[in-house]
Amino acid sequence: MDNKKGWSSEEKIQYIMELQEKGLSRKEIAVEFGYTRVDTLDRLMKKYGYNKIDGKFVLTVEDSCPPPVQNGGISIIEEVCPPNGGHLLSSLDAQNKLLNIVNNYDKLMYVIDNFDNMEDNCPIDVIEVKSGLQIDFDKSEAIKTTIRVDKDVWDNFSSLCKDKYNHLNKHDIISKAFIEFMEKYK
């Protein structure tokens, strides 16, 4: 028995129906799923529109249409009653979501109209992702050394590191610059 707790509702229902077709009883199916009580299985199936009839699960659709009107021996069937008794979808969850959208139609249209009218009056900020500077060299131990650098060059370098590359270490940036210099002028 593999772990059926992670299964979707459709997978569970399909597996239960397969076991039922193989002739397993409701109790055996409940044991197969790891349920301690049969009514836990019954509640699961009822939640998805299945009723027990003669010990078997049967998908039922409630018919909310009135019976045909008898008029002097002639049956009149009105076309106002949709098929499936007014149920739009087989999944109750999907049907509830659709009804929620219909109930909030005015609000949704208001939001859509406002978005359409917004155009460029309120531009949406676009965040650009730049790959930027890549520090990719084989690092060894860091040493401390003293070098002389032009003050303006150092100040500009420090500002650039602080403003744009604050996620990198200055010693890594300087090491990368030395490597690129050596590769270019070797």
Secondary structure, DSSP 8 states (H G I E B T S, - for coil): ----TTS-HHHHHHHHHHHHHTT--HHHHHHHHT-SSHHHHHHHHHHTTEEEETTEEEE-----S---EEETTEEE--TTS-GGGG---S-HHHHHHHHHHHHTHHHHHHHHHHHHHHTTTS--------------S-------------HHHHHHHHHHHHHT-TTS-HHHHHHHHHHHHHHHH-
